[in-house]
Amino acid sequence: MKGLKKQHLPEKLCAACGRPFTWRKKWERVWDEVKFCSDRCRMMKGKPRAG
Ligand SMILES: [Zn+2]
């Protein structure tokens, strides 16, 4: 085995597309609030709709 260190980063499921996404540096301060894997997904769910 090679000594390649693989950090285990936290994961979440995207609330829009349902896919798992991994912690990113840009989210380090807001990780608890992150619900979407991308801005696109956030926009998908950003508009409230009846139902
Ligand atoms: Zn997504």
mmCIF file of the protein (N, C-alpha, C, O) and its ligand, coordinates in Angstrom:
data_MODEL
# 
_entry.id   MODEL 
# 
loop_
_entity.id 
_entity.type 
_entity.pdbx_number_of_molecules 
1 polymer     1 
2 non-polymer 1 
# 
_entity_poly.entity_id                      1 
_entity_poly.type                           'polypeptide(L)' 
_entity_poly.nstd_linkage                   no 
_entity_poly.nstd_monomer                   no 
_entity_poly.pdbx_seq_one_letter_code       MKGLKKQHLPEKLCAACGRPFTWRKKWERVWDEVKFCSDRCRMMKGKPRAG 
_entity_poly.pdbx_seq_one_letter_code_can   MKGLKKQHLPEKLCAACGRPFTWRKKWERVWDEVKFCSDRCRMMKGKPRAG 
_entity_poly.pdbx_strand_id                 A 
# 
loop_
_entity_poly_seq.entity_id 
_entity_poly_seq.num 
_entity_poly_seq.mon_id 
_entity_poly_seq.hetero 
1 1  MET n 
1 2  LYS n 
1 3  GLY n 
1 4  LEU n 
1 5  LYS n 
1 6  LYS n 
1 7  GLN n 
1 8  HIS n 
1 9  LEU n 
1 10 PRO n 
1 11 GLU n 
1 12 LYS n 
1 13 LEU n 
1 14 CYS n 
1 15 ALA n 
1 16 ALA n 
1 17 CYS n 
1 18 GLY n 
1 19 ARG n 
1 20 PRO n 
1 21 PHE n 
1 22 THR n 
1 23 TRP n 
1 24 ARG n 
1 25 LYS n 
1 26 LYS n 
1 27 TRP n 
1 28 GLU n 
1 29 ARG n 
1 30 VAL n 
1 31 TRP n 
1 32 ASP n 
1 33 GLU n 
1 34 VAL n 
1 35 LYS n 
1 36 PHE n 
1 37 CYS n 
1 38 SER n 
1 39 ASP n 
1 40 ARG n 
1 41 CYS n 
1 42 ARG n 
1 43 MET n 
1 44 MET n 
1 45 LYS n 
1 46 GLY n 
1 47 LYS n 
1 48 PRO n 
1 49 ARG n 
1 50 ALA n 
1 51 GLY n 
# 
loop_
_struct_asym.id 
_struct_asym.entity_id 
A 1 
B 2 
# 
loop_
_chem_comp.id 
_chem_comp.type 
_chem_comp.mon_nstd_flag 
ALA 'L-peptide linking' y 
ARG 'L-peptide linking' y 
ASP 'L-peptide linking' y 
CYS 'L-peptide linking' y 
GLN 'L-peptide linking' y 
GLU 'L-peptide linking' y 
GLY 'peptide linking'   y 
HIS 'L-peptide linking' y 
LEU 'L-peptide linking' y 
LYS 'L-peptide linking' y 
MET 'L-peptide linking' y 
PHE 'L-peptide linking' y 
PRO 'L-peptide linking' y 
SER 'L-peptide linking' y 
THR 'L-peptide linking' y 
TRP 'L-peptide linking' y 
VAL 'L-peptide linking' y 
ZN  non-polymer         . 
# 
_pdbx_entity_nonpoly.entity_id   2 
_pdbx_entity_nonpoly.name        ? 
_pdbx_entity_nonpoly.comp_id     ZN 
# 
_pdbx_nonpoly_scheme.asym_id         B 
_pdbx_nonpoly_scheme.entity_id       2 
_pdbx_nonpoly_scheme.mon_id          ZN 
_pdbx_nonpoly_scheme.ndb_seq_num     1 
_pdbx_nonpoly_scheme.pdb_seq_num     101 
_pdbx_nonpoly_scheme.auth_seq_num    101 
_pdbx_nonpoly_scheme.pdb_mon_id      ZN 
_pdbx_nonpoly_scheme.auth_mon_id     ZN 
_pdbx_nonpoly_scheme.pdb_strand_id   A 
_pdbx_nonpoly_scheme.pdb_ins_code    . 
# 
loop_
_atom_site.group_PDB 
_atom_site.id 
_atom_site.type_symbol 
_atom_site.label_atom_id 
_atom_site.label_alt_id 
_atom_site.label_comp_id 
_atom_site.label_asym_id 
_atom_site.label_entity_id 
_atom_site.label_seq_id 
_atom_site.pdbx_PDB_ins_code 
_atom_site.Cartn_x 
_atom_site.Cartn_y 
_atom_site.Cartn_z 
_atom_site.occupancy 
_atom_site.B_iso_or_equiv 
_atom_site.pdbx_formal_charge 
_atom_site.auth_seq_id 
_atom_site.auth_comp_id 
_atom_site.auth_asym_id 
_atom_site.auth_atom_id 
_atom_site.pdbx_PDB_model_num 
ATOM   1   N  N  . MET A 1 1  ? 0.825   -1.205 0.000  1.00 0.00 ? 1   MET A N  1 
ATOM   2   C  CA . MET A 1 1  ? 0.000   0.000  0.000  1.00 0.00 ? 1   MET A CA 1 
ATOM   3   C  C  . MET A 1 1  ? 0.852   1.245  0.000  1.00 0.00 ? 1   MET A C  1 
ATOM   4   O  O  . MET A 1 1  ? 1.891   1.307  0.657  1.00 0.00 ? 1   MET A O  1 
ATOM   5   N  N  . LYS A 1 2  ? 0.421   2.192  -0.712 1.00 0.00 ? 2   LYS A N  1 
ATOM   6   C  CA . LYS A 1 2  ? 1.135   3.459  -0.714 1.00 0.00 ? 2   LYS A CA 1 
ATOM   7   C  C  . LYS A 1 2  ? 0.582   4.365  0.382  1.00 0.00 ? 2   LYS A C  1 
ATOM   8   O  O  . LYS A 1 2  ? -0.580  4.289  0.780  1.00 0.00 ? 2   LYS A O  1 
ATOM   9   N  N  . GLY A 1 3  ? 1.461   5.203  0.830  1.00 0.00 ? 3   GLY A N  1 
ATOM   10  C  CA . GLY A 1 3  ? 1.067   6.069  1.948  1.00 0.00 ? 3   GLY A CA 1 
ATOM   11  C  C  . GLY A 1 3  ? 0.278   7.290  1.520  1.00 0.00 ? 3   GLY A C  1 
ATOM   12  O  O  . GLY A 1 3  ? 0.532   8.409  1.967  1.00 0.00 ? 3   GLY A O  1 
ATOM   13  N  N  . LEU A 1 4  ? -0.658  7.057  0.667  1.00 0.00 ? 4   LEU A N  1 
ATOM   14  C  CA . LEU A 1 4  ? -1.464  8.188  0.233  1.00 0.00 ? 4   LEU A CA 1 
ATOM   15  C  C  . LEU A 1 4  ? -2.559  8.460  1.256  1.00 0.00 ? 4   LEU A C  1 
ATOM   16  O  O  . LEU A 1 4  ? -3.421  7.619  1.510  1.00 0.00 ? 4   LEU A O  1 
ATOM   17  N  N  . LYS A 1 5  ? -2.505  9.614  1.817  1.00 0.00 ? 5   LYS A N  1 
ATOM   18  C  CA . LYS A 1 5  ? -3.492  9.942  2.836  1.00 0.00 ? 5   LYS A CA 1 
ATOM   19  C  C  . LYS A 1 5  ? -4.775  10.434 2.182  1.00 0.00 ? 5   LYS A C  1 
ATOM   20  O  O  . LYS A 1 5  ? -4.792  11.358 1.368  1.00 0.00 ? 5   LYS A O  1 
ATOM   21  N  N  . LYS A 1 6  ? -5.821  9.780  2.577  1.00 0.00 ? 6   LYS A N  1 
ATOM   22  C  CA . LYS A 1 6  ? -7.108  10.224 2.065  1.00 0.00 ? 6   LYS A CA 1 
ATOM   23  C  C  . LYS A 1 6  ? -7.943  10.722 3.228  1.00 0.00 ? 6   LYS A C  1 
ATOM   24  O  O  . LYS A 1 6  ? -8.350  9.966  4.110  1.00 0.00 ? 6   LYS A O  1 
ATOM   25  N  N  . GLN A 1 7  ? -8.177  11.995 3.196  1.00 0.00 ? 7   GLN A N  1 
ATOM   26  C  CA . GLN A 1 7  ? -8.960  12.562 4.275  1.00 0.00 ? 7   GLN A CA 1 
ATOM   27  C  C  . GLN A 1 7  ? -10.405 12.128 4.172  1.00 0.00 ? 7   GLN A C  1 
ATOM   28  O  O  . GLN A 1 7  ? -11.002 12.115 3.096  1.00 0.00 ? 7   GLN A O  1 
ATOM   29  N  N  . HIS A 1 8  ? -10.937 11.780 5.300  1.00 0.00 ? 8   HIS A N  1 
ATOM   30  C  CA . HIS A 1 8  ? -12.358 11.455 5.283  1.00 0.00 ? 8   HIS A CA 1 
ATOM   31  C  C  . HIS A 1 8  ? -13.161 12.712 5.567  1.00 0.00 ? 8   HIS A C  1 
ATOM   32  O  O  . HIS A 1 8  ? -13.160 13.244 6.677  1.00 0.00 ? 8   HIS A O  1 
ATOM   33  N  N  . LEU A 1 9  ? -13.839 13.164 4.539  1.00 0.00 ? 9   LEU A N  1 
ATOM   34  C  CA . LEU A 1 9  ? -14.610 14.387 4.685  1.00 0.00 ? 9   LEU A CA 1 
ATOM   35  C  C  . LEU A 1 9  ? -16.084 14.053 4.884  1.00 0.00 ? 9   LEU A C  1 
ATOM   36  O  O  . LEU A 1 9  ? -16.577 13.039 4.391  1.00 0.00 ? 9   LEU A O  1 
ATOM   37  N  N  . PRO A 1 10 ? -16.766 14.911 5.606  1.00 0.00 ? 10  PRO A N  1 
ATOM   38  C  CA . PRO A 1 10 ? -18.194 14.677 5.817  1.00 0.00 ? 10  PRO A CA 1 
ATOM   39  C  C  . PRO A 1 10 ? -18.982 14.764 4.518  1.00 0.00 ? 10  PRO A C  1 
ATOM   40  O  O  . PRO A 1 10 ? -18.589 15.444 3.570  1.00 0.00 ? 10  PRO A O  1 
ATOM   41  N  N  . GLU A 1 11 ? -20.086 14.068 4.507  1.00 0.00 ? 11  GLU A N  1 
ATOM   42  C  CA . GLU A 1 11 ? -20.929 14.095 3.317  1.00 0.00 ? 11  GLU A CA 1 
ATOM   43  C  C  . GLU A 1 11 ? -22.365 14.410 3.693  1.00 0.00 ? 11  GLU A C  1 
ATOM   44  O  O  . GLU A 1 11 ? -22.798 14.205 4.827  1.00 0.00 ? 11  GLU A O  1 
ATOM   45  N  N  . LYS A 1 12 ? -23.079 14.912 2.714  1.00 0.00 ? 12  LYS A N  1 
ATOM   46  C  CA . LYS A 1 12 ? -24.517 15.152 2.882  1.00 0.00 ? 12  LYS A CA 1 
ATOM   47  C  C  . LYS A 1 12 ? -25.228 14.745 1.608  1.00 0.00 ? 12  LYS A C  1 
ATOM   48  O  O  . LYS A 1 12 ? -24.613 14.562 0.557  1.00 0.00 ? 12  LYS A O  1 
ATOM   49  N  N  . LEU A 1 13 ? -26.534 14.609 1.726  1.00 0.00 ? 13  LEU A N  1 
ATOM   50  C  CA . LEU A 1 13 ? -27.332 14.367 0.531  1.00 0.00 ? 13  LEU A CA 1 
ATOM   51  C  C  . LEU A 1 13 ? -27.941 15.686 0.070  1.00 0.00 ? 13  LEU A C  1 
ATOM   52  O  O  . LEU A 1 13 ? -28.503 16.439 0.866  1.00 0.00 ? 13  LEU A O  1 
ATOM   53  N  N  . CYS A 1 14 ? -27.824 15.945 -1.189 1.00 0.00 ? 14  CYS A N  1 
ATOM   54  C  CA . CYS A 1 14 ? -28.382 17.161 -1.746 1.00 0.00 ? 14  CYS A CA 1 
ATOM   55  C  C  . CYS A 1 14 ? -29.902 17.129 -1.651 1.00 0.00 ? 14  CYS A C  1 
ATOM   56  O  O  . CYS A 1 14 ? -30.536 16.129 -1.987 1.00 0.00 ? 14  CYS A O  1 
ATOM   57  N  N  . ALA A 1 15 ? -30.471 18.230 -1.191 1.00 0.00 ? 15  ALA A N  1 
ATOM   58  C  CA . ALA A 1 15 ? -31.921 18.294 -1.015 1.00 0.00 ? 15  ALA A CA 1 
ATOM   59  C  C  . ALA A 1 15 ? -32.645 18.480 -2.340 1.00 0.00 ? 15  ALA A C  1 
ATOM   60  O  O  . ALA A 1 15 ? -33.869 18.374 -2.403 1.00 0.00 ? 15  ALA A O  1 
ATOM   61  N  N  . ALA A 1 16 ? -31.897 18.756 -3.388 1.00 0.00 ? 16  ALA A N  1 
ATOM   62  C  CA . ALA A 1 16 ? -32.526 18.960 -4.694 1.00 0.00 ? 16  ALA A CA 1 
ATOM   63  C  C  . ALA A 1 16 ? -32.397 17.720 -5.572 1.00 0.00 ? 16  ALA A C  1 
ATOM   64  O  O  . ALA A 1 16 ? -33.396 17.195 -6.063 1.00 0.00 ? 16  ALA A O  1 
ATOM   65  N  N  . CYS A 1 17 ? -31.181 17.258 -5.766 1.00 0.00 ? 17  CYS A N  1 
ATOM   66  C  CA . CYS A 1 17 ? -30.965 16.133 -6.688 1.00 0.00 ? 17  CYS A CA 1 
ATOM   67  C  C  . CYS A 1 17 ? -30.807 14.804 -5.956 1.00 0.00 ? 17  CYS A C  1 
ATOM   68  O  O  . CYS A 1 17 ? -30.832 13.741 -6.576 1.00 0.00 ? 17  CYS A O  1 
ATOM   69  N  N  . GLY A 1 18 ? -30.643 14.870 -4.636 1.00 0.00 ? 18  GLY A N  1 
ATOM   70  C  CA . GLY A 1 18 ? -30.594 13.646 -3.858 1.00 0.00 ? 18  GLY A CA 1 
ATOM   71  C  C  . GLY A 1 18 ? -29.258 12.936 -3.885 1.00 0.00 ? 18  GLY A C  1 
ATOM   72  O  O  . GLY A 1 18 ? -29.124 11.849 -3.323 1.00 0.00 ? 18  GLY A O  1 
ATOM   73  N  N  . ARG A 1 19 ? -28.277 13.526 -4.521 1.00 0.00 ? 19  ARG A N  1 
ATOM   74  C  CA . ARG A 1 19 ? -26.969 12.894 -4.600 1.00 0.00 ? 19  ARG A CA 1 
ATOM   75  C  C  . ARG A 1 19 ? -26.096 13.324 -3.433 1.00 0.00 ? 19  ARG A C  1 
ATOM   76  O  O  . ARG A 1 19 ? -26.216 14.440 -2.927 1.00 0.00 ? 19  ARG A O  1 
ATOM   77  N  N  . PRO A 1 20 ? -25.219 12.425 -3.014 1.00 0.00 ? 20  PRO A N  1 
ATOM   78  C  CA . PRO A 1 20 ? -24.295 12.777 -1.948 1.00 0.00 ? 20  PRO A CA 1 
ATOM   79  C  C  . PRO A 1 20 ? -23.236 13.747 -2.445 1.00 0.00 ? 20  PRO A C  1 
ATOM   80  O  O  . PRO A 1 20 ? -22.741 13.634 -3.566 1.00 0.00 ? 20  PRO A O  1 
ATOM   81  N  N  . PHE A 1 21 ? -22.905 14.684 -1.603 1.00 0.00 ? 21  PHE A N  1 
ATOM   82  C  CA . PHE A 1 21 ? -21.817 15.584 -1.930 1.00 0.00 ? 21  PHE A CA 1 
ATOM   83  C  C  . PHE A 1 21 ? -20.906 15.734 -0.727 1.00 0.00 ? 21  PHE A C  1 
ATOM   84  O  O  . PHE A 1 21 ? -21.313 15.530 0.417  1.00 0.00 ? 21  PHE A O  1 
ATOM   85  N  N  . THR A 1 22 ? -19.697 16.086 -1.005 1.00 0.00 ? 22  THR A N  1 
ATOM   86  C  CA . THR A 1 22 ? -18.660 16.088 0.019  1.00 0.00 ? 22  THR A CA 1 
ATOM   87  C  C  . THR A 1 22 ? -18.318 17.502 0.459  1.00 0.00 ? 22  THR A C  1 
ATOM   88  O  O  . THR A 1 22 ? -18.412 18.470 -0.296 1.00 0.00 ? 22  THR A O  1 
ATOM   89  N  N  . TRP A 1 23 ? -17.929 17.564 1.686  1.00 0.00 ? 23  TRP A N  1 
ATOM   90  C  CA . TRP A 1 23 ? -17.494 18.833 2.280  1.00 0.00 ? 23  TRP A CA 1 
ATOM   91  C  C  . TRP A 1 23 ? -16.476 19.533 1.399  1.00 0.00 ? 23  TRP A C  1 
ATOM   92  O  O  . TRP A 1 23 ? -15.563 18.919 0.847  1.00 0.00 ? 23  TRP A O  1 
ATOM   93  N  N  . ARG A 1 24 ? -16.662 20.809 1.291  1.00 0.00 ? 24  ARG A N  1 
ATOM   94  C  CA . ARG A 1 24 ? -15.681 21.598 0.549  1.00 0.00 ? 24  ARG A CA 1 
ATOM   95  C  C  . ARG A 1 24 ? -15.200 22.762 1.391  1.00 0.00 ? 24  ARG A C  1 
ATOM   96  O  O  . ARG A 1 24 ? -15.873 23.252 2.297  1.00 0.00 ? 24  ARG A O  1 
ATOM   97  N  N  . LYS A 1 25 ? -14.013 23.165 1.039  1.00 0.00 ? 25  LYS A N  1 
ATOM   98  C  CA . LYS A 1 25 ? -13.377 24.238 1.793  1.00 0.00 ? 25  LYS A CA 1 
ATOM   99  C  C  . LYS A 1 25 ? -14.251 25.485 1.870  1.00 0.00 ? 25  LYS A C  1 
ATOM   100 O  O  . LYS A 1 25 ? -14.314 26.160 2.897  1.00 0.00 ? 25  LYS A O  1 
ATOM   101 N  N  . LYS A 1 26 ? -14.919 25.769 0.764  1.00 0.00 ? 26  LYS A N  1 
ATOM   102 C  CA . LYS A 1 26 ? -15.723 26.988 0.723  1.00 0.00 ? 26  LYS A CA 1 
ATOM   103 C  C  . LYS A 1 26 ? -16.928 26.922 1.660  1.00 0.00 ? 26  LYS A C  1 
ATOM   104 O  O  . LYS A 1 26 ? -17.572 27.931 1.946  1.00 0.00 ? 26  LYS A O  1 
ATOM   105 N  N  . TRP A 1 27 ? -17.214 25.700 2.131  1.00 0.00 ? 27  TRP A N  1 
ATOM   106 C  CA . TRP A 1 27 ? -18.363 25.536 3.018  1.00 0.00 ? 27  TRP A CA 1 
ATOM   107 C  C  . TRP A 1 27 ? -17.957 25.405 4.472  1.00 0.00 ? 27  TRP A C  1 
ATOM   108 O  O  . TRP A 1 27 ? -18.799 25.135 5.329  1.00 0.00 ? 27  TRP A O  1 
ATOM   109 N  N  . GLU A 1 28 ? -16.692 25.589 4.758  1.00 0.00 ? 28  GLU A N  1 
ATOM   110 C  CA . GLU A 1 28 ? -16.237 25.255 6.109  1.00 0.00 ? 28  GLU A CA 1 
ATOM   111 C  C  . GLU A 1 28 ? -16.966 26.051 7.190  1.00 0.00 ? 28  GLU A C  1 
ATOM   112 O  O  . GLU A 1 28 ? -17.102 25.590 8.324  1.00 0.00 ? 28  GLU A O  1 
ATOM   113 N  N  . ARG A 1 29 ? -17.422 27.217 6.841  1.00 0.00 ? 29  ARG A N  1 
ATOM   114 C  CA . ARG A 1 29 ? -18.111 28.036 7.849  1.00 0.00 ? 29  ARG A CA 1 
ATOM   115 C  C  . ARG A 1 29 ? -19.612 27.846 7.848  1.00 0.00 ? 29  ARG A C  1 
ATOM   116 O  O  . ARG A 1 29 ? -20.289 28.204 8.812  1.00 0.00 ? 29  ARG A O  1 
ATOM   117 N  N  . VAL A 1 30 ? -20.124 27.297 6.798  1.00 0.00 ? 30  VAL A N  1 
ATOM   118 C  CA . VAL A 1 30 ? -21.584 27.210 6.668  1.00 0.00 ? 30  VAL A CA 1 
ATOM   119 C  C  . VAL A 1 30 ? -22.055 25.781 6.454  1.00 0.00 ? 30  VAL A C  1 
ATOM   120 O  O  . VAL A 1 30 ? -23.187 25.546 6.033  1.00 0.00 ? 30  VAL A O  1 
ATOM   121 N  N  . TRP A 1 31 ? -21.181 24.833 6.747  1.00 0.00 ? 31  TRP A N  1 
ATOM   122 C  CA . TRP A 1 31 ? -21.492 23.428 6.430  1.00 0.00 ? 31  TRP A CA 1 
ATOM   123 C  C  . TRP A 1 31 ? -22.833 22.995 7.021  1.00 0.00 ? 31  TRP A C  1 
ATOM   124 O  O  . TRP A 1 31 ? -23.581 22.251 6.387  1.00 0.00 ? 31  TRP A O  1 
ATOM   125 N  N  . ASP A 1 32 ? -23.134 23.455 8.221  1.00 0.00 ? 32  ASP A N  1 
ATOM   126 C  CA . ASP A 1 32 ? -24.395 23.067 8.848  1.00 0.00 ? 32  ASP A CA 1 
ATOM   127 C  C  . ASP A 1 32 ? -25.600 23.556 8.047  1.00 0.00 ? 32  ASP A C  1 
ATOM   128 O  O  . ASP A 1 32 ? -26.689 22.988 8.126  1.00 0.00 ? 32  ASP A O  1 
ATOM   129 N  N  . GLU A 1 33 ? -25.386 24.601 7.289  1.00 0.00 ? 33  GLU A N  1 
ATOM   130 C  CA . GLU A 1 33 ? -26.513 25.192 6.558  1.00 0.00 ? 33  GLU A CA 1 
ATOM   131 C  C  . GLU A 1 33 ? -26.573 24.731 5.109  1.00 0.00 ? 33  GLU A C  1 
ATOM   132 O  O  . GLU A 1 33 ? -27.559 24.960 4.408  1.00 0.00 ? 33  GLU A O  1 
ATOM   133 N  N  . VAL A 1 34 ? -25.518 24.090 4.681  1.00 0.00 ? 34  VAL A N  1 
ATOM   134 C  CA . VAL A 1 34 ? -25.473 23.660 3.286  1.00 0.00 ? 34  VAL A CA 1 
ATOM   135 C  C  . VAL A 1 34 ? -26.454 22.509 3.055  1.00 0.00 ? 34  VAL A C  1 
ATOM   136 O  O  . VAL A 1 34 ? -26.442 21.509 3.772  1.00 0.00 ? 34  VAL A O  1 
ATOM   137 N  N  . LYS A 1 35 ? -27.292 22.673 2.050  1.00 0.00 ? 35  LYS A N  1 
ATOM   138 C  CA . LYS A 1 35 ? -28.272 21.629 1.751  1.00 0.00 ? 35  LYS A CA 1 
ATOM   139 C  C  . LYS A 1 35 ? -28.186 21.144 0.316  1.00 0.00 ? 35  LYS A C  1 
ATOM   140 O  O  . LYS A 1 35 ? -28.768 20.121 -0.045 1.00 0.00 ? 35  LYS A O  1 
ATOM   141 N  N  . PHE A 1 36 ? -27.462 21.882 -0.487 1.00 0.00 ? 36  PHE A N  1 
ATOM   142 C  CA . PHE A 1 36 ? -27.429 21.550 -1.914 1.00 0.00 ? 36  PHE A CA 1 
ATOM   143 C  C  . PHE A 1 36 ? -25.998 21.388 -2.394 1.00 0.00 ? 36  PHE A C  1 
ATOM   144 O  O  . PHE A 1 36 ? -25.075 22.021 -1.881 1.00 0.00 ? 36  PHE A O  1 
ATOM   145 N  N  . CYS A 1 37 ? -25.834 20.534 -3.380 1.00 0.00 ? 37  CYS A N  1 
ATOM   146 C  CA . CYS A 1 37 ? -24.495 20.217 -3.852 1.00 0.00 ? 37  CYS A CA 1 
ATOM   147 C  C  . CYS A 1 37 ? -23.934 21.332 -4.733 1.00 0.00 ? 37  CYS A C  1 
ATOM   148 O  O  . CYS A 1 37 ? -22.724 21.419 -4.940 1.00 0.00 ? 37  CYS A O  1 
ATOM   149 N  N  . SER A 1 38 ? -24.807 22.167 -5.239 1.00 0.00 ? 38  SER A N  1 
ATOM   150 C  CA . SER A 1 38 ? -24.338 23.189 -6.162 1.00 0.00 ? 38  SER A CA 1 
ATOM   151 C  C  . SER A 1 38 ? -25.308 24.363 -6.188 1.00 0.00 ? 38  SER A C  1 
ATOM   152 O  O  . SER A 1 38 ? -26.434 24.278 -5.700 1.00 0.00 ? 38  SER A O  1 
ATOM   153 N  N  . ASP A 1 39 ? -24.842 25.449 -6.766 1.00 0.00 ? 39  ASP A N  1 
ATOM   154 C  CA . ASP A 1 39 ? -25.721 26.604 -6.885 1.00 0.00 ? 39  ASP A CA 1 
ATOM   155 C  C  . ASP A 1 39 ? -26.931 26.281 -7.747 1.00 0.00 ? 39  ASP A C  1 
ATOM   156 O  O  . ASP A 1 39 ? -28.033 26.778 -7.516 1.00 0.00 ? 39  ASP A O  1 
ATOM   157 N  N  . ARG A 1 40 ? -26.702 25.445 -8.737 1.00 0.00 ? 40  ARG A N  1 
ATOM   158 C  CA . ARG A 1 40 ? -27.807 25.073 -9.623 1.00 0.00 ? 40  ARG A CA 1 
ATOM   159 C  C  . ARG A 1 40 ? -28.911 24.371 -8.848 1.00 0.00 ? 40  ARG A C  1 
ATOM   160 O  O  . ARG A 1 40 ? -30.094 24.660 -9.027 1.00 0.00 ? 40  ARG A O  1 
ATOM   161 N  N  . CYS A 1 41 ? -28.516 23.462 -7.998 1.00 0.00 ? 41  CYS A N  1 
ATOM   162 C  CA . CYS A 1 41 ? -29.510 22.750 -7.204 1.00 0.00 ? 41  CYS A CA 1 
ATOM   163 C  C  . CYS A 1 41 ? -30.194 23.696 -6.228 1.00 0.00 ? 41  CYS A C  1 
ATOM   164 O  O  . CYS A 1 41 ? -31.394 23.588 -5.977 1.00 0.00 ? 41  CYS A O  1 
ATOM   165 N  N  . ARG A 1 42 ? -29.429 24.607 -5.692 1.00 0.00 ? 42  ARG A N  1 
ATOM   166 C  CA . ARG A 1 42 ? -30.034 25.554 -4.758 1.00 0.00 ? 42  ARG A CA 1 
ATOM   167 C  C  . ARG A 1 42 ? -31.093 26.388 -5.476 1.00 0.00 ? 42  ARG A C  1 
ATOM   168 O  O  . ARG A 1 42 ? -32.148 26.676 -4.911 1.00 0.00 ? 42  ARG A O  1 
ATOM   169 N  N  . MET A 1 43 ? -30.817 26.767 -6.692 1.00 0.00 ? 43  MET A N  1 
ATOM   170 C  CA . MET A 1 43 ? -31.781 27.569 -7.450 1.00 0.00 ? 43  MET A CA 1 
ATOM   171 C  C  . MET A 1 43 ? -32.996 26.746 -7.825 1.00 0.00 ? 43  MET A C  1 
ATOM   172 O  O  . MET A 1 43 ? -34.118 27.248 -7.889 1.00 0.00 ? 43  MET A O  1 
ATOM   173 N  N  . MET A 1 44 ? -32.742 25.457 -8.075 1.00 0.00 ? 44  MET A N  1 
ATOM   174 C  CA . MET A 1 44 ? -33.859 24.575 -8.392 1.00 0.00 ? 44  MET A CA 1 
ATOM   175 C  C  . MET A 1 44 ? -34.897 24.559 -7.274 1.00 0.00 ? 44  MET A C  1 
ATOM   176 O  O  . MET A 1 44 ? -36.107 24.558 -7.505 1.00 0.00 ? 44  MET A O  1 
ATOM   177 N  N  . LYS A 1 45 ? -34.371 24.547 -6.062 1.00 0.00 ? 45  LYS A N  1 
ATOM   178 C  CA . LYS A 1 45 ? -35.265 24.461 -4.902 1.00 0.00 ? 45  LYS A CA 1 
ATOM   179 C  C  . LYS A 1 45 ? -35.508 25.824 -4.261 1.00 0.00 ? 45  LYS A C  1 
ATOM   180 O  O  . LYS A 1 45 ? -36.239 25.947 -3.279 1.00 0.00 ? 45  LYS A O  1 
ATOM   181 N  N  . GLY A 1 46 ? -34.891 26.822 -4.828 1.00 0.00 ? 46  GLY A N  1 
ATOM   182 C  CA . GLY A 1 46 ? -34.961 28.138 -4.213 1.00 0.00 ? 46  GLY A CA 1 
ATOM   183 C  C  . GLY A 1 46 ? -36.340 28.773 -4.294 1.00 0.00 ? 46  GLY A C  1 
ATOM   184 O  O  . GLY A 1 46 ? -36.755 29.521 -3.408 1.00 0.00 ? 46  GLY A O  1 
ATOM   185 N  N  . LYS A 1 47 ? -37.036 28.458 -5.375 1.00 0.00 ? 47  LYS A N  1 
ATOM   186 C  CA . LYS A 1 47 ? -38.341 29.077 -5.530 1.00 0.00 ? 47  LYS A CA 1 
ATOM   187 C  C  . LYS A 1 47 ? -39.418 28.219 -4.877 1.00 0.00 ? 47  LYS A C  1 
ATOM   188 O  O  . LYS A 1 47 ? -39.641 27.072 -5.263 1.00 0.00 ? 47  LYS A O  1 
ATOM   189 N  N  . PRO A 1 48 ? -40.073 28.794 -3.893 1.00 0.00 ? 48  PRO A N  1 
ATOM   190 C  CA . PRO A 1 48 ? -41.153 28.046 -3.251 1.00 0.00 ? 48  PRO A CA 1 
ATOM   191 C  C  . PRO A 1 48 ? -42.328 27.884 -4.194 1.00 0.00 ? 48  PRO A C  1 
ATOM   192 O  O  . PRO A 1 48 ? -42.728 28.807 -4.904 1.00 0.00 ? 48  PRO A O  1 
ATOM   193 N  N  . ARG A 1 49 ? -42.864 26.675 -4.172 1.00 0.00 ? 49  ARG A N  1 
ATOM   194 C  CA . ARG A 1 49 ? -44.039 26.458 -5.002 1.00 0.00 ? 49  ARG A CA 1 
ATOM   195 C  C  . ARG A 1 49 ? -45.084 25.686 -4.217 1.00 0.00 ? 49  ARG A C  1 
ATOM   196 O  O  . ARG A 1 49 ? -44.766 24.883 -3.340 1.00 0.00 ? 49  ARG A O  1 
ATOM   197 N  N  . ALA A 1 50 ? -46.294 25.939 -4.542 1.00 0.00 ? 50  ALA A N  1 
ATOM   198 C  CA . ALA A 1 50 ? -47.381 25.304 -3.802 1.00 0.00 ? 50  ALA A CA 1 
ATOM   199 C  C  . ALA A 1 50 ? -47.315 23.791 -3.947 1.00 0.00 ? 50  ALA A C  1 
ATOM   200 O  O  . ALA A 1 50 ? -46.948 23.268 -5.000 1.00 0.00 ? 50  ALA A O  1 
ATOM   201 N  N  . GLY A 1 51 ? -47.670 23.109 -2.891 1.00 0.00 ? 51  GLY A N  1 
ATOM   202 C  CA . GLY A 1 51 ? -47.678 21.666 -2.967 1.00 0.00 ? 51  GLY A CA 1 
ATOM   203 C  C  . GLY A 1 51 ? -46.538 21.147 -2.173 1.00 0.00 ? 51  GLY A C  1 
ATOM   204 O  O  . GLY A 1 51 ? -46.343 19.934 -2.092 1.00 0.00 ? 51  GLY A O  1 
HETATM 205 ZN ZN . ZN  B 2 .  ? -27.691 18.608 -6.097 1.00 0.00 2 101 ZN  A ZN 1 
# 
